[in-house]
Amino acid sequence: MIWRNGRLDFAAAQSRAASSTARARALATRYPASYVCWDVLQHPDPAIGDCRHLPYTERRAFLLELLADVGPPIQVTPATDDRDVAVLWYNALREQGIEGIVCKRGSAGYPSGQRRWLKVRHADTVDALVLGFTGPGSDPTISSWRWATRAGRPGCRGAWSPSARVGEVSSGAVVVGEQRAEGESYTRVGADLVVEVLAGSGRHGTLIVTRMR
């Protein structure tokens, strides 16, 4: 997590990940990051080992114990079992860039490969799979990309201002060939690139992408 201009900046963290080594170091000096831990899946004690089958409350206790003597920039994410506190966080921390809260059952194990947690966001989002692009693929900053939601609804054309980031990730993807959707041709790629888009956007041809998965 990166704190920038008085709020958390998720885009800055993504930019760091997409940067060259030299640029990443420069960004780290200018905008240092914190590593916020929210779970422990493998305990360093061989007698405990794999923790995924344990209830979240036990994993949380292990996490607090493991990081008890470790200070910032490594820290544990806040958690509470008090609904009033959770509601206060949800309402009060929005100004700082917190997009919502995650609700987990204290008795539940870690759902490997599944999503069993409830995300309560200030804005609803859906996952979309990047199918390909229209326009010149050699210049992803001006390309428009084709999307399809995970629910399998038809893709729609969407311009995304940080499209260069999508281009960087999918530049090595295999080109499947030319496809058509809604009467328009686009270049299909084989990248398994998932993005998060605002629910309801895309109705008029423009998708609002909030982040890459």
C-alpha positions in Angstrom: 0.0 0.0 0.0 1.3 3.5 -0.9 0.2 6.6 1.0 0.2 9.6 -1.4 -1.2 13.1 -1.2 -3.2 12.3 2.0 -4.8 9.0 0.8 -4.0 5.5 -0.2 -3.1 5.3 -3.9 -3.7 1.8 -5.4 -2.7 3.1 -8.9 0.7 4.1 -7.5 1.2 0.5 -6.3 0.3 -0.9 -9.7 2.6 1.5 -11.4 5.5 0.4 -9.1 4.9 -3.2 -10.1 4.9 -2.4 -13.8 8.0 -0.2 -13.7 11.6 -1.1 -14.6 14.0 -1.8 -11.8 15.5 1.7 -11.9 12.2 3.5 -12.0 10.7 1.3 -9.3 13.6 2.2 -7.0 13.1 5.9 -7.7 9.4 5.6 -7.0 10.1 3.7 -3.8 12.3 6.5 -2.6 9.6 9.1 -3.4 6.6 7.1 -2.3 7.6 4.4 0.1 5.2 1.4 0.4 3.9 -0.5 3.4 3.2 -4.3 3.3 -0.1 -5.0 5.0 -0.6 -8.7 5.9 -4.1 -10.0 6.3 -3.7 -13.8 6.7 -1.1 -16.6 7.3 -1.4 -19.7 5.2 1.8 -21.5 6.0 3.3 -21.3 9.6 7.1 -21.4 9.9 6.8 -23.8 12.7 6.8 -27.3 11.1 4.5 -28.6 13.9 1.8 -26.2 12.6 2.6 -26.0 8.9 -0.3 -25.5 6.6 -2.9 -23.3 8.3 -5.5 -23.1 5.5 -7.8 -25.6 7.2 -7.8 -23.7 10.5 -10.5 -21.2 11.4 -9.8 -17.6 10.5 -9.7 -16.6 14.2 -6.8 -19.0 14.8 -5.0 -17.9 11.7 -5.4 -14.3 12.8 -3.9 -15.1 16.2 -0.9 -16.8 14.5 -0.5 -13.7 12.3 -0.5 -11.3 15.2 2.0 -13.5 17.1 4.4 -13.8 14.1 4.5 -10.1 13.5 4.4 -9.0 17.2 8.0 -7.8 17.1 8.0 -6.6 13.5 7.2 -2.9 12.9 6.4 -0.8 9.9 6.5 -0.9 7.0 5.3 -4.5 7.6 2.0 -4.5 9.6 -1.2 -6.4 10.1 -4.4 -5.1 8.7 -7.0 -4.0 11.3 -9.9 -6.4 12.0 -12.8 -6.4 14.4 -15.8 -8.6 15.3 -17.8 -5.5 16.3 -20.3 -4.5 13.6 -20.5 -0.9 14.8 -16.7 -0.5 14.5 -16.8 -2.1 11.0 -19.5 0.4 10.0 -17.5 3.3 11.4 -14.5 2.2 9.3 -16.6 1.8 6.2 -18.0 5.3 6.5 -15.1 7.2 8.0 -12.1 5.8 6.0 -13.5 6.4 2.5 -11.8 9.8 2.4 -8.4 8.0 2.9 -8.9 5.8 -0.1 -10.4 2.7 1.6 -12.8 1.3 -0.9 -14.7 -0.9 1.6 -14.5 -3.7 4.0 -14.2 -7.5 3.8 -16.4 -9.7 5.9 -15.2 -13.2 6.8 -16.6 -16.0 9.0 -14.4 -16.4 12.0 -14.9 -20.2 11.9 -14.0 -20.5 8.2 -10.8 -22.0 6.8 -9.0 -20.3 3.9 -10.9 -20.9 0.7 -8.1 -21.7 -1.7 -9.2 -21.0 -5.3 -12.6 -19.8 -4.2 -14.3 -16.6 -3.1 -16.3 -17.0 0.1 -15.8 -13.6 1.6 -18.2 -10.8 1.4 -16.8 -7.5 0.0 -18.8 -4.5 0.9 -17.6 -1.7 -1.4 -18.7 1.9 -1.8 -19.1 1.0 -5.5 -20.1 -2.4 -6.9 -17.7 -4.0 -9.4 -17.6 -7.0 -11.6 -14.7 -9.0 -13.0 -14.1 -8.8 -16.8 -11.8 -10.8 -19.0 -9.8 -8.8 -21.6 -10.5 -10.5 -24.9 -8.5 -8.3 -27.3 -8.2 -4.8 -28.7 -9.2 -2.6 -31.6 -6.9 -0.1 -33.2 -3.1 -0.4 -33.5 -1.8 -3.0 -31.1 1.7 -1.4 -31.5 0.5 1.6 -29.5 -1.6 0.4 -26.5 -2.0 3.9 -25.2 -4.5 4.7 -27.9 -6.0 1.2 -28.3 -9.4 0.3 -27.2 -9.8 -3.1 -25.6 -12.5 -5.7 -25.8 -14.0 -7.1 -22.6 -16.3 -9.9 -21.5 -17.6 -10.3 -18.0 -17.0 -13.4 -16.1 -20.7 -14.1 -16.3 -20.3 -14.6 -20.0 -22.2 -11.6 -21.3 -21.0 -10.3 -24.7 -17.9 -8.1 -24.7 -18.2 -4.4 -25.3 -15.7 -1.8 -26.4 -14.2 0.2 -23.6 -11.5 2.9 -23.5 -9.4 2.8 -20.4 -7.0 5.7 -19.7 -4.3 3.4 -18.2 -4.5 1.2 -21.2 -0.7 1.2 -21.5 -0.7 -0.9 -18.3 -2.9 -3.5 -20.0 -0.7 -3.3 -23.0 2.4 -4.0 -20.9 0.9 -7.1 -19.3 -0.7 -8.5 -22.5 2.1 -7.5 -25.0 3.5 -11.0 -25.0 0.1 -12.7 -25.4 -0.6 -14.9 -28.4 -2.7 -13.3 -31.1 -5.6 -15.7 -31.7 -6.9 -13.8 -34.8 -9.5 -11.4 -35.9 -13.0 -11.6 -34.4 -16.2 -9.7 -34.6 -18.6 -8.6 -31.9 -21.6 -6.3 -32.3 -20.6 -5.7 -35.9 -17.1 -4.5 -35.1 -13.8 -6.3 -35.7 -11.2 -6.7 -33.0 -7.9 -8.6 -32.5 -8.4 -11.5 -30.1 -5.5 -12.3 -27.8 -4.9 -15.3 -25.5 -4.0 -13.4 -22.4 -5.8 -14.4 -19.2 -6.0 -10.8 -18.0 -8.8 -10.0 -15.6 -9.8 -6.5 -14.7 -12.3 -5.1 -12.2 -14.9 -2.7 -13.8 -17.7 -0.7 -12.2 -21.0 -2.5 -12.4 -23.4 -0.8 -14.8 -20.6 0.9 -16.9 -20.3 -0.2 -20.5 -24.0 0.5 -21.3 -22.9 3.3 -23.6 -19.7 1.7 -24.9 -17.3 2.8 -22.2 -16.2 0.7 -19.3 -14.8 2.2 -16.2 -11.9 0.0 -15.0 -11.0 0.3 -11.3 -8.0 -2.1 -11.2 -6.3 -5.1 -12.7 -6.6 -8.4 -11.0 
